[in-house]
Amino acid sequence: MEYYIGMHNEFDKVKYERDFLENITGIEFCNFTSMGDVNEVWKLSQDAGFKLGVHFPFYKKNYKFRDPLLTSLSNVEKEEAYEAIRRELVLAKKVNAEYLLVHFPKPMVLSSDLNWGIAKFGDHEVITEQDITYDEFYEACEEAISKLSEYSKSYGVQIILEIELINKWIYATNLLETLLDKYNNIKVCLDSSRLHVVSKIDSEFDMSSFVQRMSKYTGNLHIANIQVQDKLQNGHYPALPLLKEEDGWCNIQEFLKPIKGSRSVQKVLFEHRSDLISLGELKECYSWVESLL
């Protein structure tokens, strides 16, 4: 496995010099506001010898929203999303990125019977189960994954689908497994914080079981913690063994247990705010997660 740190909006030299310790081999970049900064990062990756991953969007102006609406009910919205993906793939190819990661599915389909009020998303990012049938959703997912599979082959860039907030149509069916078996050059990313939020909102969602099922399809992991009580607190907090499940934190050990020894997982991103902890705690975070895997 290879371990990455993240950079959001711009290159942070202080974070790079502090967080890029000996077990880190790459950086995942996201949402840069300047093409000049994108080019600077590309040159730095070549000079410093680190690997580069792209979290959509690498360049913020490539698309009007934060995430491409690949499963939209609107054909216009879908084509705009596909065009944005193509632009990102051109950029990812140019900078020799190891992968392009995209949130999926978007819009999310969520149950209106559950209280999603503590989660953070825009109105355009979600529809309810009353807005679309399961068969329509399946078709939208297959169309998206099929196109992404073709794009990945055409551009020579691995595409990773980061699993979003989900409903039973994904976690209680074989929808994803069927499509990922069929389009097997597409991999998924499991995010500890996102899945923890789902598990706290939907009591029927079993995170460990879902991770176990997805383990053979998982290429990337995003590791950070978040505290879920009456509201979301301490997002992107580093994964440390002292954070307890009874206090609302994700049980990172249980999250990673089904992944341990997986041959599928290639990249592990520490998607956290390292400035919240000491350098000693950061080293503990790295070594603990590595030991769990």
C-alpha positions in Angstrom: 0.0 0.0 0.0 1.0 3.6 -0.6 0.2 6.4 1.8 -0.8 9.9 0.6 -1.5 13.3 2.2 -4.1 15.7 0.8 -3.8 19.3 -0.4 -7.0 21.4 -0.9 -7.3 24.7 -2.8 -3.6 25.4 -3.0 -0.2 24.0 -2.3 0.6 24.3 1.4 4.4 24.3 1.8 4.2 24.2 5.6 1.9 21.2 5.6 4.0 19.5 2.9 7.2 19.9 5.0 5.5 18.7 8.2 3.3 15.9 7.0 5.4 14.3 4.2 7.2 11.9 6.5 9.1 8.8 5.3 6.1 6.5 4.9 4.3 9.0 2.7 4.8 8.6 -1.1 2.1 10.8 -2.7 -0.2 13.8 -2.5 -3.9 14.0 -3.5 -4.7 17.4 -4.9 -8.2 19.0 -5.1 -10.1 22.2 -6.0 -7.1 24.4 -7.0 -8.2 27.9 -7.9 -5.2 28.7 -10.1 -4.0 26.8 -13.1 -0.6 28.3 -12.3 -0.7 26.4 -9.0 -1.6 23.2 -10.8 1.4 23.6 -13.1 3.6 24.4 -10.1 2.5 21.3 -8.3 3.2 19.2 -11.4 6.7 20.5 -11.6 7.3 20.0 -7.8 6.1 16.4 -8.0 8.7 15.7 -10.7 11.5 17.5 -8.9 10.7 16.0 -5.4 9.7 12.6 -6.7 6.3 12.2 -5.1 3.3 10.6 -6.7 0.2 12.6 -7.6 -3.5 11.8 -7.3 -6.4 14.0 -8.4 -9.6 14.4 -6.4 -12.2 16.0 -8.7 -11.9 18.8 -9.4 -8.1 19.4 -9.6 -8.9 22.8 -11.2 -12.0 24.3 -9.7 -13.1 26.2 -12.8 -13.5 23.0 -14.7 -17.1 22.6 -13.4 -19.8 24.7 -11.8 -20.4 22.4 -8.8 -18.1 20.6 -6.4 -19.0 17.2 -7.7 -20.1 16.0 -11.2 -23.8 15.1 -11.3 -23.2 11.9 -13.2 -26.5 10.2 -12.2 -28.6 13.3 -12.7 -32.2 13.0 -13.9 -31.3 15.8 -16.4 -29.6 14.8 -19.7 -28.1 18.3 -19.9 -26.7 18.0 -16.4 -25.2 14.6 -17.2 -23.5 15.8 -20.4 -22.0 18.8 -18.5 -20.7 16.4 -15.9 -19.2 14.0 -18.5 -17.5 17.0 -20.2 -16.0 18.1 -16.9 -14.7 14.6 -16.3 -13.1 14.6 -19.7 -11.4 17.9 -19.0 -10.1 16.6 -15.6 -8.8 13.4 -17.3 -6.8 15.5 -19.8 -5.3 17.4 -16.9 -4.7 14.2 -14.8 -2.9 12.7 -17.8 -0.8 15.8 -18.3 0.5 15.7 -14.8 1.0 11.9 -14.7 -1.6 11.4 -12.0 -2.0 7.9 -10.6 -5.8 8.3 -10.5 -8.8 10.6 -10.8 -11.2 10.3 -7.9 -14.9 11.3 -8.2 -17.7 11.3 -5.6 -20.5 8.8 -6.5 -23.4 8.6 -6.8 -24.3 12.3 -7.4 -27.0 13.3 -6.9 -27.2 11.0 -3.9 -30.5 9.2 -3.5 -31.6 9.3 0.2 -34.5 8.0 2.2 -36.9 10.8 3.2 -37.8 8.7 6.3 -34.4 9.5 7.8 -33.1 12.7 9.3 -30.2 13.8 7.1 -30.2 17.3 8.6 -26.8 16.9 10.3 -25.2 16.1 7.0 -23.9 18.9 4.8 -24.8 19.0 1.1 -26.5 21.3 -1.3 -30.0 20.9 -2.7 -28.7 20.0 -6.1 -26.7 17.1 -4.6 -29.6 15.0 -3.4 -32.9 13.5 -4.6 -35.2 11.2 -2.6 -36.5 7.7 -3.3 -39.8 9.3 -4.3 -38.1 11.2 -7.2 -36.7 8.1 -9.0 -37.4 4.4 -9.1 -34.8 1.8 -8.3 -34.7 0.6 -11.9 -34.1 4.2 -13.1 -31.3 4.6 -10.6 -29.7 1.4 -11.6 -29.7 2.5 -15.2 -28.3 5.9 -14.3 -25.5 4.2 -12.4 -24.7 1.7 -15.2 -24.6 4.5 -17.8 -22.2 6.5 -15.6 -19.9 3.6 -14.7 -19.9 2.4 -18.3 -18.9 5.8 -19.6 -16.2 6.2 -16.9 -14.8 2.8 -17.7 -14.5 3.8 -21.4 -12.9 7.2 -20.4 -10.4 5.5 -18.1 -9.3 3.2 -20.9 -9.1 6.0 -23.5 -7.2 8.4 -21.3 -5.1 5.8 -19.5 -6.0 7.2 -16.1 -7.4 5.0 -13.3 -10.9 6.3 -12.2 -11.9 5.8 -8.5 -15.5 6.3 -7.3 -15.6 7.6 -3.7 -18.8 6.2 -2.2 -21.1 9.0 -1.1 -24.0 9.1 1.4 -26.0 6.1 0.4 -29.4 4.4 0.9 -30.6 0.8 0.8 -30.5 0.7 -3.0 -26.8 0.5 -2.6 -26.0 -1.1 0.7 -28.8 -3.7 0.7 -28.6 -4.8 -2.9 -25.8 -6.0 -5.2 -26.1 -3.0 -7.5 -22.5 -1.9 -7.0 -21.0 -5.4 -7.0 -22.8 -6.2 -10.3 -21.6 -3.1 -12.1 -18.0 -3.2 -10.7 -17.8 -6.8 -11.8 -19.0 -5.9 -15.3 -16.8 -2.7 -15.6 -13.8 -4.1 -13.6 -11.3 -1.4 -14.4 -13.3 1.0 -12.1 -12.5 0.9 -8.4 -14.0 2.5 -5.4 -12.8 4.6 -2.5 -14.2 4.0 1.0 -14.1 7.1 3.3 -14.2 6.4 7.0 -15.9 9.6 7.9 -18.6 9.5 5.3 -19.6 5.9 6.1 -19.5 6.7 9.8 -22.1 9.5 9.2 -24.3 7.1 7.3 -24.1 4.6 10.1 -25.1 7.2 12.7 -28.1 8.4 10.6 -29.3 5.0 9.3 -29.4 2.4 12.0 -29.9 -0.4 9.4 -26.6 0.4 7.7 -23.9 -1.9 8.9 -20.6 -0.3 8.1 -18.3 -3.3 8.7 -20.5 -5.5 6.6 -20.5 -3.0 3.7 -16.7 -2.5 3.9 -16.3 -6.3 3.8 -18.5 -6.6 0.7 -16.7 -3.7 -1.0 -13.1 -4.7 0.0 -12.4 -6.6 -3.3 -13.4 -3.5 -5.3 -11.7 -1.0 -3.2 -8.6 0.7 -4.7 -8.4 3.7 -2.3 -9.1 4.5 1.3 -9.7 8.0 2.8 -8.9 7.9 6.5 -10.0 10.6 9.0 -12.3 10.8 11.9 -15.4 12.8 12.7 -17.6 13.1 15.8 -21.3 12.5 15.3 -23.7 13.4 18.1 -26.5 15.9 17.8 -24.5 17.5 15.1 -21.3 16.9 13.1 -18.2 18.0 15.0 -14.4 17.8 14.6 -14.5 16.9 10.9 -11.3 15.7 9.2 -9.8 15.0 12.6 -6.8 12.7 12.5 -7.4 9.0 13.3 -6.0 8.3 16.7 -6.6 5.3 19.0 -7.7 7.5 21.9 -10.9 8.6 20.1 -13.7 6.5 21.4 -16.8 5.2 19.7 -19.0 5.9 22.8 -18.2 9.6 22.3 -19.5 9.6 18.8 -16.2 8.9 16.9 -15.8 6.4 14.1 -14.3 3.1 15.2 -11.3 3.2 12.8 -10.1 -0.2 13.9 -13.5 -1.8 13.0 -13.6 0.2 9.8 -10.2 -1.2 8.6 -10.5 -4.7 9.9 -12.2 -6.1 6.7 -9.6 -4.4 4.6 -6.5 -5.8 6.4 -4.4 -7.7 4.0 -6.4 -6.7 1.0 -4.6 -7.0 -2.3 -7.0 -4.6 -4.0 -6.3 -1.5 -1.9 -3.4 0.5 -3.4 -3.7 4.0 -2.0 -4.5 5.2 1.5 -5.1 9.0 2.0 -4.8 10.6 5.4 -7.6 13.1 4.7 -7.2 15.0 7.9 -6.3 18.4 9.4 -2.9 17.6 10.8 -2.6 21.1 12.2 -5.1 20.0 15.0 -2.5 17.6 16.6 1.2 17.6 17.6 3.9 16.1 15.4 4.2 13.2 17.8 0.4 12.5 17.5 0.7 12.7 13.7 3.4 10.0 13.7 1.2 7.9 16.0 -1.7 8.3 13.5 0.4 7.2 10.6 1.9 4.2 12.4 -1.4 3.1 14.0 -3.3 3.1 10.7 -0.4 1.3 9.0 -0.4 -1.4 11.7 -4.2 -1.9 11.3 -3.7 -2.6 7.6 
